């Protein structure tokens, strides 16, 4: 096993296995934000349900962030070193034309005031607009 990949798994409380190591190594060759279908296409040898369960485990452990804007579940690798805030403040920007989603890194948003007794489990911030690539097409 790749020692850096194994260390990253262990650092997130995940027991390294051959499949988990393979999936984590391959995530690096996917777009910054990817879907289960993207991962399936890259890792055809991995069963769909195994791949899904692995991505969900990575998400629960804070190794991946999830964005569900537009009704499609998208994943991105967490690159922050402070894992205490990733479930509450992760931000994405999604292009309304092409659907591409970008992670907004190194920015921490505050949790809004919540009703008394309400416990936040996950907060997703999504900024919708037009990406640079599509913006150029609009003006042409």
C-alpha positions in Angstrom: 0.0 0.0 0.0 1.0 3.6 -0.6 2.2 4.9 2.8 0.9 8.5 2.2 -2.6 7.1 1.2 -2.6 4.7 4.2 -1.6 7.5 6.5 -4.4 9.8 5.2 -6.9 7.0 5.8 -5.6 6.3 9.3 -5.5 10.0 10.2 -9.3 10.1 9.4 -10.0 7.0 11.5 -10.4 4.7 8.5 -8.8 1.2 8.5 -6.8 0.9 5.3 -7.9 -1.9 3.0 -6.9 -2.6 -0.6 -10.2 -1.2 -1.9 -10.1 1.9 0.2 -6.5 2.6 -0.8 -7.4 2.1 -4.5 -10.4 4.4 -4.3 -8.5 7.1 -2.4 -5.6 7.0 -4.9 -7.9 7.2 -7.9 -9.9 10.1 -6.5 -6.8 12.3 -7.2 -7.3 11.7 -10.9 -10.9 12.8 -10.9 -12.1 16.3 -11.4 -12.0 18.4 -8.1 -15.7 17.7 -7.7 -17.0 14.4 -8.9 -20.0 12.1 -8.9 -20.4 8.4 -8.2 -20.7 7.9 -12.0 -17.4 9.7 -12.5 -15.7 7.4 -10.0 -17.4 4.3 -11.5 -16.1 5.2 -14.9 -12.5 5.5 -13.6 -12.7 2.4 -11.4 -14.6 -0.1 -13.6 -13.2 -3.0 -11.7 -14.8 -1.9 -8.4 -18.4 -2.9 -7.8 -20.8 0.0 -7.7 -22.1 -0.7 -4.2 -18.6 -1.2 -2.8 -17.6 2.1 -4.4 -20.6 3.9 -3.0 -20.1 2.5 0.5 -16.4 3.5 0.4 -17.3 7.1 -0.7 -19.9 7.3 2.1 -17.4 6.1 4.6 -14.9 8.7 3.4 -17.6 11.3 3.8 -18.6 10.3 7.3 -14.9 10.3 8.3 -14.4 13.9 6.9 -12.1 12.8 4.1 -14.7 13.9 1.5 -17.3 16.7 1.4 -20.7 16.3 -0.3 -22.7 18.8 -2.3 -26.3 17.9 -3.4 -27.1 21.1 -5.3 -29.1 20.4 -8.4 -30.2 17.1 -7.1 -27.0 15.3 -7.9 -24.7 14.1 -5.1 -21.2 15.3 -5.8 -18.0 14.6 -3.8 -14.8 16.5 -3.3 -11.7 15.7 -1.4 -11.3 17.6 1.9 -8.0 19.5 1.9 -8.4 21.4 5.1 -6.3 20.4 8.1 -8.9 21.4 10.7 -11.3 18.6 10.5 -13.5 20.0 13.3 -15.4 22.3 10.9 -15.7 20.6 7.6 -19.2 19.3 8.0 -20.6 22.6 9.0 -19.0 25.2 6.7 -18.0 23.8 3.3 -18.9 26.0 0.4 -19.4 25.2 -3.3 -20.0 27.3 -6.4 -22.1 25.7 -9.1 -22.4 27.0 -12.7 -26.1 27.2 -13.7 -25.2 26.7 -17.4 -22.7 23.7 -17.5 -23.4 22.3 -14.0 -19.7 22.2 -13.0 -19.2 22.6 -9.3 -16.1 24.1 -7.6 -15.0 23.8 -4.0 -14.3 27.1 -2.3 -11.2 26.3 -0.3 -9.7 28.1 2.6 -12.8 30.0 3.5 -14.8 29.3 6.6 -18.4 30.5 6.8 -20.1 30.9 10.2 -23.0 28.7 11.1 -26.2 30.9 11.1 -28.2 31.3 14.3 -30.5 28.3 14.8 -33.6 27.8 16.8 -33.1 26.9 20.4 -32.4 23.2 20.8 -31.7 22.7 17.1 -28.5 20.7 16.5 -26.9 21.1 13.0 -25.6 17.9 11.6 -24.6 19.1 8.2 -24.7 22.5 6.5 -24.2 23.0 2.7 -23.5 26.4 1.3 -23.9 26.6 -2.5 -23.3 29.7 -4.6 -25.0 29.5 -8.0 -23.9 31.5 -10.9 -22.0 31.3 -14.2 -18.4 30.0 -14.4 -15.6 31.8 -16.3 -15.8 29.4 -19.2 -19.6 29.8 -19.6 -19.4 33.5 -18.9 -17.2 33.9 -22.0 -19.7 32.1 -24.2 -22.6 34.4 -23.0 -20.8 37.5 -24.2 -19.7 36.0 -27.6 
